[in-house]
Amino acid sequence: MGRLSTHVLDTSCGRPAVGMTIDLFRMENIGWQRLKTVLTNTEGQLSEPLLADDELVVGRYRLHFHLGAYFRTMGVTLPNPPFLDEVPIQIGIADPSLHYHVPLLCSPWSYATYRGS
């Protein structure tokens, strides 16, 4: 069965982003509904997929990465407000039998993402 997963790499220091908060939303008839909030582990990953098997359905999803809070926790001095505070990545799931992996590469000043494997 399919699954949705993510991991985060802190490119400003070349290591996994440990302890970053990520919110997961799905678009429903009444708007964006929060499904869960998770924290990255020591590898910048999650201990289990965000969604798997029957939880993953066709639809629009948004992963909301809390960059500002993460970098403040790491002791980075950020302007107020920070250049990047919360980064939403919106994706579409067309075939829930597949693996959708959404890596985030980030620094206080930039981010990149792609569909990984």
N, C-alpha and C positions, 0 to 999 in steps of 0.2 A: 504494500500500500504506500501511498505518497506521504510526504512530510515537508514541513517548512522549517528551515533552520537558519542560523546566523552565527557569525563571529565578528569580533571587532579587534582591529589592530591599531595601536597608537603609533603612527608613523613619525611623530615628533621625537620619540625616543627608541623606536624600533623594537617594540615588545607588545604582547597582548594587552588589551585594555581590560584590566581586572576590576570588577565591581561596578561596571557601567550599568545603569538602569535602562531598560528597554520596555516600552509599552507596545502591546499589539492590539490593533483595532481591526474590525471588519465593517464594511459598509452594509447597513441593514436598511429596511424601508424607512426607518425613523432617523437615519443618519449614522455617523460613526459610533460604533459600540466597542468599548474597551473589553477585550477578551481576557487579558492577563498582563501582569507586570513581572518582569524577571530581572535577574542580575547576572552578568557574565562571571565566569569562574576564573581560575588562575591561568587558563589557556585562552581567555578572551572569548570563550564559547559558552554554551549552555549545557547543563548535564543531561538534558533531553530535548527533543525537537520542540519548537514553539507549538506546532500542531502536527498531529500524525493520524493516519488511518481515517476513521470516520469524522474526526474533528475538522479535517481539511476538506473544504467544499469549494466549488466554483464561486469566484467572487473577487471583490476588490479588498485589498488589505493594506494596512499602513503600519510600518514599524517606526516607532518614535524613539530615537536615540538621544539620551540626555548628556550631550557633550560637555556643556558648561559645568554642570555639577561634577562630572568625572574629572575634568581638568583642575577644578578647584580642589577636589579631594587629593589630587596628585601634587598639590602645592604650586601649581602654575598661577602666576599673577595674570589675571584677565582684566580687560577694561570693563567698565560698567556703563551700558550693558555689554556682554561679550559679543564678539563678531559672530560666532556660532554658539548658540545656547542649546536649542533643541532642534534636531534634524529629523524631519519626517521623510521616510522613503515609502512611496506608494507603489504597490505592485498588483498585478492581476494574476489570479490562478485560473487557468483555462482547463487544465487536466489534473485533477486531484490525485491521480494515480502516480504522478511524477514527484521527484525530489526537487524542491525549490530551495536553493541556498542563497542567502543574501549577505555577503560579507560587506563590512564597512571598514574602510581605511580612513583614519582621521587624524587631524591635528587641531589646535585651537583656531587655525586659519583656513582649513580646507578639509574636504572629504571626497571620497570616491566610492562607488559601489558597482556591482555587476552581478549577473546571475552565475553563481559558482556551481560546483558539483559536489 
